[in-house]
Amino acid sequence: MQHLASCRRAAAIAAGHNCSVSQWPIRSLQRRTLTAPAAASWQPVIGLEVHAHLATNSKLFSDAAAAAEAAGAPANTTVAMFDAALPGTLPVLNAASVDLAIRAGLAVQATVNRRSSFDRKHYFYPDLPHGFQITQYYAPVVSNGHLDVPTAAGGTRRIRIARMQLELDSGKSQHYEQHGGQTLIDLNRAGAGMLEIVSEPDIRSSDEAAAYVKKLQHLLRHVGVCHGNMELGEMRVDVNVSLNRTDQPGVRCEIKNINSVRNVARAIEHEIERQAALLLSGQKIFRETRAFDAARGVTVPMRSKEDEVDYRFMPEPDLPVLIITESRIETARGGMPELPDVLRSRLQSEYGLLPADAALLVDQHVAGYFEQVARPGDGKRAAAW
């Protein structure tokens, strides 16, 4: 099992060995496991927070262009007065953002809440002009969904999605070491609408986490909610990892702003090894926020982890309660495309395709073109072509 391999490798790190697990003979590996029974009883517990930029033309609470950063607009050229937090400006909710949140909820078989509200989450970033983020802490727009992902054993694991909440993004800090370590602020991204998708801690390995992010990315693209280009910052992932024992929960550490599926898996693998090495050597794990250094393949500390009370959540006084009618939900449902899992199954049954061929057509977003080309009974030939 993956987490056992990570723990065994961590035992070697703690003991001062440089060899990898693959270099140990099987008997030696078994003896090490017996001499460190705690390693075998630890279970990685992983939850993900995915921040997906909504594919709208304007920002969440202003009429400034939402896609300016991806289009390469010059810094600070697509910033409305509200985005810059100028005194007296008020938020106006983008209706298209609400419709996309509904589509995302329907895509993961979640509950679209008929009544939701907005809140202020207070913290200081130089690129957060208001000094708080508008989010949905108390009553999110979507709750109780799920995605099924494959496991290493050949089965599937259901990853519950606790909530999806509308929130605005911050600006961007640009660090220039070649200019005396200066940091400049670009507010083009400030106020862009995001959907934060929070999973329950149901994930048990880095492979499952990568499969979840990849499937969610494809699903959001498929239903038109998010373009999903992680290299452009359109999807970012925060990872929460702890090592639990059967008799007690572990200490959770968060790894912020990971921008690729591969790095999600790499960050989790290193964090499991890091925490296991500390536990095996008798040290404590402190609850903290960390970053992933992709060049070195390690997580590094950023700051101690805030408690919820530190954010001083309060209802947003400038926005009314969001009421979503049944007719609005049904309109969104009527505009939904066939979901990927259903489409794969239909291509196999209707055209006689192999599962791998059907998956390739759906994953590459060419299933519609395939169906135009394929004649009844000639699906296999069209798929091969």
N, C-alpha and C positions, 0 to 999 in steps of 0.2 A: 504494500500500500504506500501511496505517495507520502503521506504524513509520517509514516514510520521511517521511511528512508531519510526524510529531512531531519527527524529527531536523531537518528543514528549518526548522520553526518555532523549534526550539532554536538553530539557527544564527543566525536573526534576533535572538533574545534576546541571544546572546553578542556579536553585532555592534552591539547597541544600537538595533535597529530595533523599532518598535512595531506594525508592520503584521502582520496574520495571513496565513497561507498563502493563504487565499481571496482576498486583495487583490493577490497577485502575478500579473502576466501569466505565461502558460505559458513563454515564452522566457526571461523573467527567472528563473523557478523552475528551469529546466534549467541556466542558467548558474551559479546558486548551487550546484546539486548538483555540477557539474563542478569548481567551485573548492573544494568540500569533499568530496572523494571518500570520506573516512572516514565521513561521515554515511550514505552509501549502503551501506557495508559493515557497519554495526552491525545486530545482530539482537536485539530484545528477547527475553529468556529469563525466563519467569515460572512460578513455582510457588506453590500455595496451600495453606494449612493452615486447614481449616474445623473450628471447634469447635461441635459440636451437642449441646445438652442432651438427654439421654435422657428419653423420655416415660414415666417410672416414677412411682409414687406416693411413694416414699421415696428418700432420697439413696443415694449409691453404697456407703457403708460405715456408715451409721447408719439408724435408723428415723424420723428427722425428715422432715417433709413436703418433697418435692422441688419442688412447684409453688407454694410460698408466695409467691415474689417476683411471679410473674404474677398471683396472686390478690390482691395488694395487702395482704399481712399486715403489721402494724406491724414496725418494725425490731427485729431480734434476739429474735423471739418463736418462731421455729421452728429452734432450734439445739440439737442433741443435745450431750452432753458430749464425744463424740469430735470433733464438728465444731469445738468450741472448744479442742481440743487439751489438755483437762484431763489431768493426770498419771494414768497407770494405765489409761486407756481404750484399747481395741483395736478395729481395724476388722473388720467382718463384711460380707463381699461380698454385695451385692444380686443374687440369682440372675436377677431380671427384666432387669437391665442386661446380663448376659451373653447372654441370649436375644435382646435387641434388637441387640446387636453382631453376633450371628450373622445375623440378618435383614438388617442393613445390608450385611454381606459378601456374602451370597447375591444381593442386589439389584444389586451391581456386578460380578458374576461373579468374585469374589475367592476366595482360599483361606482357609478358616476353619481356623486352626491348632489341632491337637488338644492342643497343649501351649503354654501361654504363662505369663508371670510378671509380677509387679509390681515396680516400682523407685521409689526416692526421688530426686526432682530438687530439689536444694537452691537456694533463692534467697530473698531477703528482700523481702516486701511487708508493709506494716502490716496488710493484710486477709487474710494467709495465716498463720493461728495456729500451725500446726505448724513453720513455717520451711522446709517442703519440700512438694512436690506428689507425691502418689502417682500414678504413670503406668506406662506399659509401654514402656520405652526399649529394652531388650535383646530381648524376645520379645513382640511385639504379638499381639493376638487374631486379627487379620485382616491379610492381605498380598496384594499382586499382583492388584488389580482394575483396572477401567477404566470410563470413560464416553466416549461419542462425542458431540462437539458440532459444530455447523455452523461453517464458515469463511466468510470474506468472498468467497472465490472460488466459492462454491456447493457445495463439497464438505463433507467431514467430517474432523475431526481426533480421533484417539484420545488421550485424556488418561489416562495410566497413574496408578493410585492405588497408591502404594508401601505404605501401611500404614494401618490403623485401630487406635487404641489407646484403651483405657478409662482415664480419669483423672478426678480430682475437681477441681471448680472452686474458686476462691478466693471470699472475701467481696467486698464492694463498698465503696469509699471514696467518701463524699459530700463534695464541697467546697462551702463556703458563703462566698462572697466578702462577702456582706452582713453577715456576723457575724465580721468581723475575719480572714477567710481561714481559718477553722477547717475541719478535716477530721474527719468522724465516720465510724465504721466500722459497717457493717451486715453481720452474719454469716449472714443468712437464706440466702444463696446458697452459703455455704461448705460444701463437701462434696457439692454436687450432682453427679450423674454426667454426664460428658460423653464423647462419642466424638470424638477428634481424627482427622480424615481428611486425610492428607498426600498431595498429588499429587507426581508427578515434575515436573521443570521442562519440561513439554511444551507449555505455552501460549505463544503468540506475539503476542497482541494483547489489548487491553482488552475487545474484543467477545467474544473466545473465553473470557476469564476470566469475564465476566458470564454468558455462556451456560452455562458449567460450574457456577457457583454456583446459577443459577436451576434447572438441571436436577437438581442434587444436592438442592436444597431440596425440589423437587416429589417426587423419588423417596423421600426420607426421610419425608415426610408420607404418601405413598401406601402405604408398607409399615408405617406406624405407629411408626417409630423416634423421630421428633422432630416437635414441633409446628411448628418452623421459623419462628416469629415473630421476625424479626430486630430489630424495633423494641423487643421485650421482652428482648433479649439471649439468646434461645434458640438463635440461630446467630450466630457471630462469625467474621470472616475475617481471617487474617494473610496478607499478600501479600509475596512475595519477588521482587524485580525486579533484573535486571542487563542491561547492554548488552554483548553479546559481539561480538567481531570474528572473522573467519574464522581468524585466526592466534593468538588468545588469548582466554581467558574474561574476562568483566567482573567487577566487584566487586559483590557482592550486598548490597542494602539491604532491610530488612524493614519493612513498614508494618503496625502492630498494630491489632487490634480494630476492624475496619470493620464497620458494622452495617446496610448495605443493599447490594443488588446494584448500584444506580446509583453509589454511592460507591466500590465496588470498581473500577468502570471509570474513574471520575474520578481516583481516587488513582493508578492505573497510568498513565493518560495524563500526569498531571503529573510523575510520577517519571521516566518516559521522557524527557520534555522537560528536566527538571532535570539528569539525568545527561548527556544529550547536550550541553546547554549547557556544562557543566563540561569535558567532553572536548574540545569544539570550541575552547574557550579555553585549552586546555593545562593545565587543573587536574586534580588527582587526586580520585577518588571514594573516600571512606572507608567502610568497612563499619560500618554503624550501624543502630540501631532508630529508626524514625520513626513519627509519628502523622499522621493525615489531618485537617486543619482543613476541615471541610465548608463552613463559612461563606465561607472565602476560596478554597476549591478548591485548596489547596496541601498538600504534606507538610512537616512540621516535625520537627527533630531531637528525640529523647528522651534517648538515651544511646548510648554505643558498644556495638556488638554483642558479646555474650558468646560465648566459645568453649565447646565442649561440656565441656571440662575444668573450666570455672568452675562448672558445675552439680553437680559431685561426685556423679555418678550412683552409686547402690549398690543392691543387691537389697533389697527391702522385707522386713525380718526378721519382721514380724508377719502375713504372709500366705503361705499355701502356694502351690505351683505350681497353676495353673488347668488342669485336664484336661477337655477337651470330648469327649464320646463321639460316635460316629457316629450313634447313635439320637437324641441330642439335636439334632444338625444336621438329621436327616431329619424330626424333629418340627417344627422351625422351617420347613423347606422346605415341609412339608405345609400349614402355616398361612399361607403367603405368598399375597397376591393376585396376579392377572395383572399383570405389570410394564407400565409405561406404553408403552414402545416396541412391545411385543407386542400390547397392547390397541389401540393406534392402527391397526396393520396389520390386525388382525382386524375392526375396525369398518369399515374401508374395503372389505375383501373381502366381508364377510358382509352389509353393509347398503348397499353402493354409495356410501359417503360420500366426499366430496372430502377430500384430506389436511388442509386447513385446518379443515373441520368436525370431523373426527375428533380433531384435535389440541385444538380448543377444548373438546370434551366431556371429554377426558381431563384437560386442564390445569385445568379448573374442577371436577374431581372429581364430575361428574354423569353419567359413562358408565353406571353401574349403573341410574340412574333412566331414562336414555334407552332402555336395553334393555328395561326393563319397559313403556315406552310404545310402543316401535316394534313394529309387526306385521311378520311376514316379508314382505319385498318393499316395505315402506312406510317404510324407514329415512330416506330423504331428507326426506319430509314431516315425520316426527317430529323430525328434527334442526333443520329450519327453524322448527318450532313452539317 
